[in-house]
Amino acid sequence: MHESNIIRAEGVVIAVLKERLYRVELANGHQFLAFVTARRAAAGDRYEVGQRVMAELSPLDLSKGRLVGRLDASPR
């Protein structure tokens, strides 16, 4: 999918489901499953409940997304 079609949104992690799988909620109440890529996980990216994150979603399937970064400046 072309990058211009990707929806970027800010959300909050509401649940840690597995090692690289999280449930995220957007400001409008929409919840979706979000994953962390293997490269980011290998770099040590871990998220906790309550952390603000930036996610990318496909406009074709809003139930899944990818976490691309942390928005708050809290230490790991």
SEFIZA-3560 file (N, C-alpha, C; in Angstrom, 3 decimals):
REM SEFIZA-3560
<numar><xx>0.850</xx><yy>-1.173</yy><zz>0.000</zz><atom>N</atom></numar>
<numar><xx>0.000</xx><yy>0.000</yy><zz>0.000</zz><atom>CA</atom></numar>
<numar><xx>0.898</xx><yy>1.239</yy><zz>0.000</zz><atom>C</atom></numar>
<numar><xx>0.503</xx><yy>2.217</yy><zz>-0.721</zz><atom>N</atom></numar>
<numar><xx>1.281</xx><yy>3.437</yy><zz>-0.842</zz><atom>CA</atom></numar>
<numar><xx>1.237</xx><yy>4.215</yy><zz>0.465</zz><atom>C</atom></numar>
<numar><xx>2.337</xx><yy>4.869</yy><zz>0.805</zz><atom>N</atom></numar>
<numar><xx>2.426</xx><yy>5.593</yy><zz>2.074</zz><atom>CA</atom></numar>
<numar><xx>1.388</xx><yy>6.685</yy><zz>2.232</zz><atom>C</atom></numar>
<numar><xx>0.938</xx><yy>7.276</yy><zz>1.147</zz><atom>N</atom></numar>
<numar><xx>-0.040</xx><yy>8.359</yy><zz>1.263</zz><atom>CA</atom></numar>
<numar><xx>-1.405</xx><yy>7.844</yy><zz>1.719</zz><atom>C</atom></numar>
<numar><xx>-1.636</xx><yy>6.549</yy><zz>1.622</zz><atom>N</atom></numar>
<numar><xx>-2.905</xx><yy>5.971</yy><zz>2.048</zz><atom>CA</atom></numar>
<numar><xx>-2.936</xx><yy>5.612</yy><zz>3.527</zz><atom>C</atom></numar>
<numar><xx>-1.813</xx><yy>5.660</yy><zz>4.190</zz><atom>N</atom></numar>
<numar><xx>-1.731</xx><yy>5.251</yy><zz>5.590</zz><atom>CA</atom></numar>
<numar><xx>-2.324</xx><yy>6.337</yy><zz>6.486</zz><atom>C</atom></numar>
<numar><xx>-3.101</xx><yy>5.909</yy><zz>7.466</zz><atom>N</atom></numar>
<numar><xx>-3.675</xx><yy>6.824</yy><zz>8.458</zz><atom>CA</atom></numar>
<numar><xx>-2.781</xx><yy>6.801</yy><zz>9.691</zz><atom>C</atom></numar>
<numar><xx>-2.261</xx><yy>7.948</yy><zz>10.067</zz><atom>N</atom></numar>
<numar><xx>-1.458</xx><yy>8.058</yy><zz>11.295</zz><atom>CA</atom></numar>
<numar><xx>-2.331</xx><yy>8.660</yy><zz>12.371</zz><atom>C</atom></numar>
<numar><xx>-2.312</xx><yy>8.059</yy><zz>13.558</zz><atom>N</atom></numar>
<numar><xx>-3.169</xx><yy>8.531</yy><zz>14.639</zz><atom>CA</atom></numar>
<numar><xx>-2.477</xx><yy>8.345</yy><zz>15.978</zz><atom>C</atom></numar>
<numar><xx>-2.820</xx><yy>9.220</yy><zz>16.909</zz><atom>N</atom></numar>
<numar><xx>-2.317</xx><yy>9.113</yy><zz>18.273</zz><atom>CA</atom></numar>
<numar><xx>-3.299</xx><yy>8.297</yy><zz>19.094</zz><atom>C</atom></numar>
<numar><xx>-2.764</xx><yy>7.465</yy><zz>19.974</zz><atom>N</atom></numar>
<numar><xx>-3.618</xx><yy>6.649</yy><zz>20.821</zz><atom>CA</atom></numar>
<numar><xx>-2.949</xx><yy>6.356</yy><zz>22.147</zz><atom>C</atom></numar>
<numar><xx>-3.644</xx><yy>5.565</yy><zz>22.965</zz><atom>N</atom></numar>
<numar><xx>-3.141</xx><yy>5.167</yy><zz>24.277</zz><atom>CA</atom></numar>
<numar><xx>-3.199</xx><yy>3.648</yy><zz>24.362</zz><atom>C</atom></numar>
<numar><xx>-2.124</xx><yy>3.034</yy><zz>24.839</zz><atom>N</atom></numar>
<numar><xx>-2.105</xx><yy>1.585</yy><zz>25.030</zz><atom>CA</atom></numar>
<numar><xx>-3.023</xx><yy>1.263</yy><zz>26.206</zz><atom>C</atom></numar>
<numar><xx>-4.017</xx><yy>0.403</yy><zz>25.969</zz><atom>N</atom></numar>
<numar><xx>-4.936</xx><yy>0.040</yy><zz>27.056</zz><atom>CA</atom></numar>
<numar><xx>-4.734</xx><yy>-1.387</yy><zz>27.526</zz><atom>C</atom></numar>
<numar><xx>-4.007</xx><yy>-2.213</yy><zz>26.749</zz><atom>N</atom></numar>
<numar><xx>-3.731</xx><yy>-3.587</yy><zz>27.173</zz><atom>CA</atom></numar>
<numar><xx>-2.506</xx><yy>-4.119</yy><zz>26.449</zz><atom>C</atom></numar>
<numar><xx>-1.713</xx><yy>-4.901</yy><zz>27.180</zz><atom>N</atom></numar>
<numar><xx>-0.586</xx><yy>-5.619</yy><zz>26.594</zz><atom>CA</atom></numar>
<numar><xx>-1.047</xx><yy>-7.062</yy><zz>26.462</zz><atom>C</atom></numar>
<numar><xx>-1.163</xx><yy>-7.561</yy><zz>25.225</zz><atom>N</atom></numar>
<numar><xx>-1.718</xx><yy>-8.885</yy><zz>24.995</zz><atom>CA</atom></numar>
<numar><xx>-0.646</xx><yy>-9.958</yy><zz>24.897</zz><atom>C</atom></numar>
<numar><xx>0.395</xx><yy>-9.712</yy><zz>24.148</zz><atom>N</atom></numar>
<numar><xx>1.518</xx><yy>-10.633</yy><zz>24.006</zz><atom>CA</atom></numar>
<numar><xx>2.783</xx><yy>-9.799</yy><zz>23.944</zz><atom>C</atom></numar>
<numar><xx>3.882</xx><yy>-10.456</yy><zz>23.631</zz><atom>N</atom></numar>
<numar><xx>5.164</xx><yy>-9.761</yy><zz>23.608</zz><atom>CA</atom></numar>
<numar><xx>5.170</xx><yy>-8.572</yy><zz>22.657</zz><atom>C</atom></numar>
<numar><xx>4.582</xx><yy>-8.704</yy><zz>21.470</zz><atom>N</atom></numar>
<numar><xx>4.595</xx><yy>-7.622</yy><zz>20.484</zz><atom>CA</atom></numar>
<numar><xx>3.202</xx><yy>-7.200</yy><zz>20.057</zz><atom>C</atom></numar>
<numar><xx>2.171</xx><yy>-7.534</yy><zz>20.836</zz><atom>N</atom></numar>
<numar><xx>0.794</xx><yy>-7.241</yy><zz>20.457</zz><atom>CA</atom></numar>
<numar><xx>0.109</xx><yy>-6.435</yy><zz>21.556</zz><atom>C</atom></numar>
<numar><xx>-0.535</xx><yy>-5.342</yy><zz>21.161</zz><atom>N</atom></numar>
<numar><xx>-1.145</xx><yy>-4.417</yy><zz>22.113</zz><atom>CA</atom></numar>
<numar><xx>-2.552</xx><yy>-4.048</yy><zz>21.654</zz><atom>C</atom></numar>
<numar><xx>-3.391</xx><yy>-3.626</yy><zz>22.586</zz><atom>N</atom></numar>
<numar><xx>-4.685</xx><yy>-3.046</yy><zz>22.249</zz><atom>CA</atom></numar>
<numar><xx>-4.552</xx><yy>-1.549</yy><zz>22.505</zz><atom>C</atom></numar>
<numar><xx>-4.932</xx><yy>-0.757</yy><zz>21.496</zz><atom>N</atom></numar>
<numar><xx>-4.769</xx><yy>0.690</yy><zz>21.544</zz><atom>CA</atom></numar>
<numar><xx>-6.136</xx><yy>1.342</yy><zz>21.366</zz><atom>C</atom></numar>
<numar><xx>-6.345</xx><yy>2.454</yy><zz>22.063</zz><atom>N</atom></numar>
<numar><xx>-7.582</xx><yy>3.208</yy><zz>21.928</zz><atom>CA</atom></numar>
<numar><xx>-7.264</xx><yy>4.618</yy><zz>21.456</zz><atom>C</atom></numar>
<numar><xx>-7.999</xx><yy>5.064</yy><zz>20.450</zz><atom>N</atom></numar>
<numar><xx>-7.852</xx><yy>6.420</yy><zz>19.945</zz><atom>CA</atom></numar>
<numar><xx>-8.721</xx><yy>7.377</yy><zz>20.754</zz><atom>C</atom></numar>
<numar><xx>-8.546</xx><yy>8.663</yy><zz>20.550</zz><atom>N</atom></numar>
<numar><xx>-9.295</xx><yy>9.679</yy><zz>21.293</zz><atom>CA</atom></numar>
<numar><xx>-10.802</xx><yy>9.584</yy><zz>21.042</zz><atom>C</atom></numar>
<numar><xx>-11.203</xx><yy>9.091</yy><zz>19.870</zz><atom>N</atom></numar>
<numar><xx>-12.627</xx><yy>8.990</yy><zz>19.558</zz><atom>CA</atom></numar>
<numar><xx>-13.258</xx><yy>7.701</yy><zz>20.083</zz><atom>C</atom></numar>
<numar><xx>-12.481</xx><yy>6.876</yy><zz>20.800</zz><atom>N</atom></numar>
<numar><xx>-13.005</xx><yy>5.653</yy><zz>21.398</zz><atom>CA</atom></numar>
<numar><xx>-12.772</xx><yy>4.403</yy><zz>20.574</zz><atom>C</atom></numar>
<numar><xx>-12.284</xx><yy>4.537</yy><zz>19.353</zz><atom>N</atom></numar>
<numar><xx>-12.025</xx><yy>3.378</yy><zz>18.501</zz><atom>CA</atom></numar>
<numar><xx>-10.857</xx><yy>2.577</yy><zz>19.060</zz><atom>C</atom></numar>
<numar><xx>-11.045</xx><yy>1.249</yy><zz>19.178</zz><atom>N</atom></numar>
<numar><xx>-9.986</xx><yy>0.369</yy><zz>19.660</zz><atom>CA</atom></numar>
<numar><xx>-9.544</xx><yy>-0.551</yy><zz>18.531</zz><atom>C</atom></numar>
<numar><xx>-8.249</xx><yy>-0.897</yy><zz>18.529</zz><atom>N</atom></numar>
<numar><xx>-7.713</xx><yy>-1.806</yy><zz>17.519</zz><atom>CA</atom></numar>
<numar><xx>-6.503</xx><yy>-2.533</yy><zz>18.065</zz><atom>C</atom></numar>
<numar><xx>-6.143</xx><yy>-3.633</yy><zz>17.402</zz><atom>N</atom></numar>
<numar><xx>-4.945</xx><yy>-4.383</yy><zz>17.759</zz><atom>CA</atom></numar>
<numar><xx>-3.762</xx><yy>-3.767</yy><zz>17.046</zz><atom>C</atom></numar>
<numar><xx>-2.681</xx><yy>-3.582</yy><zz>17.769</zz><atom>N</atom></numar>
<numar><xx>-1.486</xx><yy>-2.978</yy><zz>17.180</zz><atom>CA</atom></numar>
<numar><xx>-0.284</xx><yy>-3.866</yy><zz>17.484</zz><atom>C</atom></numar>
<numar><xx>0.601</xx><yy>-3.962</yy><zz>16.522</zz><atom>N</atom></numar>
<numar><xx>1.796</xx><yy>-4.763</yy><zz>16.710</zz><atom>CA</atom></numar>
<numar><xx>3.035</xx><yy>-3.898</yy><zz>16.574</zz><atom>C</atom></numar>
<numar><xx>4.133</xx><yy>-4.417</yy><zz>17.073</zz><atom>N</atom></numar>
<numar><xx>5.434</xx><yy>-3.774</yy><zz>16.935</zz><atom>CA</atom></numar>
<numar><xx>6.237</xx><yy>-4.636</yy><zz>15.978</zz><atom>C</atom></numar>
<numar><xx>6.892</xx><yy>-4.035</yy><zz>15.005</zz><atom>N</atom></numar>
<numar><xx>7.682</xx><yy>-4.802</yy><zz>14.047</zz><atom>CA</atom></numar>
<numar><xx>8.844</xx><yy>-5.497</yy><zz>14.761</zz><atom>C</atom></numar>
<numar><xx>9.339</xx><yy>-6.560</yy><zz>14.150</zz><atom>N</atom></numar>
<numar><xx>10.431</xx><yy>-7.333</yy><zz>14.743</zz><atom>CA</atom></numar>
<numar><xx>11.680</xx><yy>-6.480</yy><zz>14.924</zz><atom>C</atom></numar>
<numar><xx>11.928</xx><yy>-5.584</yy><zz>13.983</zz><atom>N</atom></numar>
<numar><xx>13.112</xx><yy>-4.727</yy><zz>14.070</zz><atom>CA</atom></numar>
<numar><xx>13.017</xx><yy>-3.791</yy><zz>15.280</zz><atom>C</atom></numar>
<numar><xx>11.832</xx><yy>-3.197</yy><zz>15.494</zz><atom>N</atom></numar>
<numar><xx>11.659</xx><yy>-2.294</yy><zz>16.644</zz><atom>CA</atom></numar>
<numar><xx>11.679</xx><yy>-3.081</yy><zz>17.952</zz><atom>C</atom></numar>
<numar><xx>11.133</xx><yy>-4.285</yy><zz>17.950</zz><atom>N</atom></numar>
<numar><xx>11.150</xx><yy>-5.117</yy><zz>19.154</zz><atom>CA</atom></numar>
<numar><xx>12.579</xx><yy>-5.521</yy><zz>19.502</zz><atom>C</atom></numar>
<numar><xx>13.371</xx><yy>-5.842</yy><zz>18.497</zz><atom>N</atom></numar>
<numar><xx>14.774</xx><yy>-6.202</yy><zz>18.723</zz><atom>CA</atom></numar>
<numar><xx>15.563</xx><yy>-5.009</yy><zz>19.254</zz><atom>C</atom></numar>
<numar><xx>15.131</xx><yy>-3.803</yy><zz>18.898</zz><atom>N</atom></numar>
<numar><xx>15.803</xx><yy>-2.590</yy><zz>19.379</zz><atom>CA</atom></numar>
<numar><xx>15.390</xx><yy>-2.261</yy><zz>20.816</zz><atom>C</atom></numar>
<numar><xx>14.440</xx><yy>-3.013</yy><zz>21.352</zz><atom>N</atom></numar>
<numar><xx>14.066</xx><yy>-2.818</yy><zz>22.746</zz><atom>CA</atom></numar>
<numar><xx>12.814</xx><yy>-1.992</yy><zz>22.957</zz><atom>C</atom></numar>
<numar><xx>12.042</xx><yy>-1.737</yy><zz>21.912</zz><atom>N</atom></numar>
<numar><xx>10.804</xx><yy>-0.973</yy><zz>22.075</zz><atom>CA</atom></numar>
<numar><xx>9.766</xx><yy>-1.807</yy><zz>22.812</zz><atom>C</atom></numar>
<numar><xx>9.404</xx><yy>-1.356</yy><zz>23.990</zz><atom>N</atom></numar>
<numar><xx>8.362</xx><yy>-1.991</yy><zz>24.789</zz><atom>CA</atom></numar>
<numar><xx>7.404</xx><yy>-0.899</yy><zz>25.221</zz><atom>C</atom></numar>
<numar><xx>6.138</xx><yy>-1.223</yy><zz>25.266</zz><atom>N</atom></numar>
<numar><xx>5.120</xx><yy>-0.252</yy><zz>25.632</zz><atom>CA</atom></numar>
<numar><xx>4.375</xx><yy>-0.760</yy><zz>26.852</zz><atom>C</atom></numar>
<numar><xx>3.893</xx><yy>0.160</yy><zz>27.664</zz><atom>N</atom></numar>
<numar><xx>3.152</xx><yy>-0.177</yy><zz>28.876</zz><atom>CA</atom></numar>
<numar><xx>1.766</xx><yy>0.430</yy><zz>28.802</zz><atom>C</atom></numar>
<numar><xx>0.870</xx><yy>-0.097</yy><zz>29.608</zz><atom>N</atom></numar>
<numar><xx>-0.501</xx><yy>0.420</yy><zz>29.662</zz><atom>CA</atom></numar>
<numar><xx>-0.448</xx><yy>1.889</yy><zz>30.074</zz><atom>C</atom></numar>
<numar><xx>-1.182</xx><yy>2.720</yy><zz>29.359</zz><atom>N</atom></numar>
<numar><xx>-1.242</xx><yy>4.141</yy><zz>29.648</zz><atom>CA</atom></numar>
<numar><xx>-0.304</xx><yy>5.000</yy><zz>28.828</zz><atom>C</atom></numar>
<numar><xx>0.625</xx><yy>4.388</yy><zz>28.090</zz><atom>N</atom></numar>
<numar><xx>1.554</xx><yy>5.176</yy><zz>27.281</zz><atom>CA</atom></numar>
<numar><xx>0.865</xx><yy>5.706</yy><zz>26.030</zz><atom>C</atom></numar>
<numar><xx>1.181</xx><yy>6.946</yy><zz>25.678</zz><atom>N</atom></numar>
<numar><xx>0.680</xx><yy>7.543</yy><zz>24.444</zz><atom>CA</atom></numar>
<numar><xx>1.597</xx><yy>7.112</yy><zz>23.310</zz><atom>C</atom></numar>
<numar><xx>1.004</xx><yy>6.681</yy><zz>22.194</zz><atom>N</atom></numar>
<numar><xx>1.772</xx><yy>6.159</yy><zz>21.071</zz><atom>CA</atom></numar>
<numar><xx>1.257</xx><yy>6.728</yy><zz>19.754</zz><atom>C</atom></numar>
<numar><xx>2.086</xx><yy>6.629</yy><zz>18.728</zz><atom>N</atom></numar>
<numar><xx>1.691</xx><yy>6.961</yy><zz>17.369</zz><atom>CA</atom></numar>
<numar><xx>1.522</xx><yy>5.631</yy><zz>16.630</zz><atom>C</atom></numar>
<numar><xx>0.401</xx><yy>5.501</yy><zz>15.914</zz><atom>N</atom></numar>
<numar><xx>0.105</xx><yy>4.262</yy><zz>15.198</zz><atom>CA</atom></numar>
<numar><xx>-0.208</xx><yy>4.566</yy><zz>13.746</zz><atom>C</atom></numar>
<numar><xx>0.018</xx><yy>3.571</yy><zz>12.907</zz><atom>N</atom></numar>
<numar><xx>-0.342</xx><yy>3.655</yy><zz>11.498</zz><atom>CA</atom></numar>
<numar><xx>-1.402</xx><yy>2.602</yy><zz>11.221</zz><atom>C</atom></numar>
<numar><xx>-2.489</xx><yy>3.016</yy><zz>10.548</zz><atom>N</atom></numar>
<numar><xx>-3.583</xx><yy>2.113</yy><zz>10.204</zz><atom>CA</atom></numar>
<numar><xx>-3.819</xx><yy>2.157</yy><zz>8.704</zz><atom>C</atom></numar>
<numar><xx>-4.270</xx><yy>1.051</yy><zz>8.159</zz><atom>N</atom></numar>
<numar><xx>-4.670</xx><yy>1.005</yy><zz>6.761</zz><atom>CA</atom></numar>
<numar><xx>-6.118</xx><yy>1.465</yy><zz>6.656</zz><atom>C</atom></numar>
<numar><xx>-6.464</xx><yy>2.271</yy><zz>5.676</zz><atom>N</atom></numar>
<numar><xx>-7.859</xx><yy>2.689</yy><zz>5.538</zz><atom>CA</atom></numar>
<numar><xx>-8.779</xx><yy>1.539</yy><zz>5.161</zz><atom>C</atom></numar>
<numar><xx>-8.223</xx><yy>0.424</yy><zz>4.707</zz><atom>N</atom></numar>
<numar><xx>-9.027</xx><yy>-0.731</yy><zz>4.325</zz><atom>CA</atom></numar>
<numar><xx>-9.398</xx><yy>-1.612</yy><zz>5.513</zz><atom>C</atom></numar>
<numar><xx>-8.584</xx><yy>-1.596</yy><zz>6.587</zz><atom>N</atom></numar>
<numar><xx>-8.843</xx><yy>-2.425</yy><zz>7.758</zz><atom>CA</atom></numar>
<numar><xx>-8.456</xx><yy>-1.640</yy><zz>9.010</zz><atom>C</atom></numar>
<numar><xx>-9.431</xx><yy>-1.024</yy><zz>9.640</zz><atom>N</atom></numar>
<numar><xx>-9.168</xx><yy>-0.190</yy><zz>10.818</zz><atom>CA</atom></numar>
<numar><xx>-9.104</xx><yy>-0.985</yy><zz>12.109</zz><atom>C</atom></numar>
<numar><xx>-9.137</xx><yy>-2.316</yy><zz>12.030</zz><atom>N</atom></numar>
<numar><xx>-9.092</xx><yy>-3.131</yy><zz>13.246</zz><atom>CA</atom></numar>
<numar><xx>-7.666</xx><yy>-3.527</yy><zz>13.614</zz><atom>C</atom></numar>
<numar><xx>-6.691</xx><yy>-3.251</yy><zz>12.731</zz><atom>N</atom></numar>
<numar><xx>-5.295</xx><yy>-3.607</yy><zz>12.986</zz><atom>CA</atom></numar>
<numar><xx>-4.398</xx><yy>-2.441</yy><zz>12.613</zz><atom>C</atom></numar>
<numar><xx>-3.278</xx><yy>-2.340</yy><zz>13.323</zz><atom>N</atom></numar>
<numar><xx>-2.349</xx><yy>-1.263</yy><zz>13.031</zz><atom>CA</atom></numar>
<numar><xx>-0.948</xx><yy>-1.597</yy><zz>13.488</zz><atom>C</atom></numar>
<numar><xx>-0.044</xx><yy>-0.653</yy><zz>13.263</zz><atom>N</atom></numar>
<numar><xx>1.357</xx><yy>-0.829</yy><zz>13.618</zz><atom>CA</atom></numar>
<numar><xx>1.780</xx><yy>0.336</yy><zz>14.494</zz><atom>C</atom></numar>
<numar><xx>2.450</xx><yy>0.038</yy><zz>15.602</zz><atom>N</atom></numar>
<numar><xx>2.973</xx><yy>1.097</yy><zz>16.464</zz><atom>CA</atom></numar>
<numar><xx>4.294</xx><yy>1.582</yy><zz>15.886</zz><atom>C</atom></numar>
<numar><xx>4.403</xx><yy>2.895</yy><zz>15.719</zz><atom>N</atom></numar>
<numar><xx>5.611</xx><yy>3.444</yy><zz>15.110</zz><atom>CA</atom></numar>
<numar><xx>6.397</xx><yy>4.340</yy><zz>16.055</zz><atom>C</atom></numar>
<numar><xx>5.859</xx><yy>4.640</yy><zz>17.213</zz><atom>N</atom></numar>
<numar><xx>6.619</xx><yy>5.468</yy><zz>18.137</zz><atom>CA</atom></numar>
<numar><xx>5.871</xx><yy>5.818</yy><zz>19.396</zz><atom>C</atom></numar>
<numar><xx>6.629</xx><yy>6.308</yy><zz>20.334</zz><atom>N</atom></numar>
<numar><xx>6.125</xx><yy>6.717</yy><zz>21.638</zz><atom>CA</atom></numar>
<numar><xx>5.989</xx><yy>8.229</yy><zz>21.620</zz><atom>C</atom></numar>
<numar><xx>4.914</xx><yy>8.760</yy><zz>22.192</zz><atom>N</atom></numar>
<numar><xx>4.703</xx><yy>10.207</yy><zz>22.181</zz><atom>CA</atom></numar>
<numar><xx>5.122</xx><yy>10.890</yy><zz>23.487</zz><atom>C</atom></numar>
<numar><xx>5.015</xx><yy>10.208</yy><zz>24.583</zz><atom>N</atom></numar>
<numar><xx>5.415</xx><yy>10.842</yy><zz>25.842</zz><atom>CA</atom></numar>
<numar><xx>6.910</xx><yy>10.626</yy><zz>26.050</zz><atom>C</atom></numar>
<numar><xx>7.491</xx><yy>11.501</yy><zz>26.789</zz><atom>N</atom></numar>
<numar><xx>8.938</xx><yy>11.477</yy><zz>26.986</zz><atom>CA</atom></numar>
<numar><xx>9.344</xx><yy>10.665</yy><zz>28.210</zz><atom>C</atom></numar>
<numar><xx>8.480</xx><yy>9.768</yy><zz>28.671</zz><atom>N</atom></numar>
<numar><xx>8.818</xx><yy>8.980</yy><zz>29.855</zz><atom>CA</atom></numar>
<numar><xx>9.895</xx><yy>7.954</yy><zz>29.511</zz><atom>C</atom></numar>
<numar><xx>10.785</xx><yy>7.678</yy><zz>30.445</zz><atom>N</atom></numar>
<numar><xx>11.846</xx><yy>6.702</yy><zz>30.180</zz><atom>CA</atom></numar>
<numar><xx>11.288</xx><yy>5.291</yy><zz>30.119</zz><atom>C</atom></numar>
<numar><xx>12.021</xx><yy>4.396</yy><zz>29.485</zz><atom>N</atom></numar>
<numar><xx>11.576</xx><yy>2.995</yy><zz>29.364</zz><atom>CA</atom></numar>
<numar><xx>11.637</xx><yy>2.277</yy><zz>30.667</zz><atom>C</atom></numar>
//
